Amino acid sequence: MDGFNELIHQPVRLRIMAALKALPDDAEVDFSTLRDVLKTTDGNLGAHLRKLEDAGYISVRKTFVNRKPRTFISLTPKGRAALEAHIAALKEIIAAAQ
C-alpha cells in the first residue's frame, strides 16, 4: 500500500511523530518534555528517536542551557510528508473495512 510506513507505524514512533506534528511547523520540543508526554524511558525514547533521525524524519539539536545538556527534537519536512502519507494509508485501510 502506497504511503504505509513500517518505520513510523511502530507505536512509540507513531506517537513521537504525532506529538511533533501537533507543534507549529518550525517548533521543537525538549527531550524531557517528550519523554514525559509519551510516558516512556530515556533509553526507549532515545532508541526510537535515533531510528527516526537516521531516516531523516526528525532533527535532533543538542545544546547547553545553564551549563546543562539539553536535546531538542523537531519534525523535518521529509518527516511531515512521510507521516501525512502514512495517515492517508491508514485512512484507506479503515475506509476499506467499513
N, C-alpha and C positions, 0 to 999 in steps of 0.2 A: 504494500500500500504506500503510495507516494506520501511523503511527509511524516510518516510514522518513524519516530526516532528512538531506537533502543537505548541509546545513551541517556537521553532525557527521561525516558519512561520509568526508569528506576525510581521508586517512591521518594527517597530523600532528595535525589537530584531534581525531580519534578517539583517538589516543594521549594527547593532553593530557587529554581528558575521562576516559579510563580511569585515568590516573595520579591525577587529582584524586578520582575516585570511590573509589580504594583507600584514601584518607585517612579518618580519622574525620569524621563529619558536619560539625563546626564547625572543622576544621583547615584550615590554609593552608600553602602551600609557597612558598619564595622563588624568584624568577625564575632565579637562577643554578643552583640545585639542579634545577629542572625542565628547564632547558636542557641540563644535563649528563646527566640521566636519559634525555632524548629524543635526545641527540646531534644537536642542531640549532644553528643560528647564532642570535645575538641578534636579528638583523633578521627572520629567518624566524619565530622563536618570537613575537616582538612582533607581527608582522602577523596571525598566526593567533589570538593572544590578543585582539587588537582586534576581530576578527570575532565571537568567542565572547562578548566583553564587550558588544558592540553588540546581540547577540541576548538578552542578559540571562542567559546560561548560566553565566558566571563573574563573580566580583567581583575587582577589582584594587585593592589598597591600597598606596599609596606612602608611605614614611616615611623617616626618617633613623635610622641606628644608628651610634653613634660618629662622627657627622658625615659618614657615607657614605650616599648614597641607596640604599634597598632597596625592592624591589617584591615584594609577597606576593599570591598568587593562591589563590582558593578557589572551590569549586563552589557555585552557588546552588541553592535548592530547585527552581527552574524548570529549571536545567541538569541536575540529578539526574533529574528526571522525564523530560526530553527524552532523556537517554541511556538510561534504562531502557526507554522506548518504542522507541528505535532498536534496542537489543539484542533486544527481543522481535520486532521486524520481521525482523531478521537471522535469528533462530531459525526463524521461519516460512519464510523463503526456504530455509534449509538443510533443514528438515523436508520441504518440497515436493520437494526434489531427491533425497531418499533413497528 
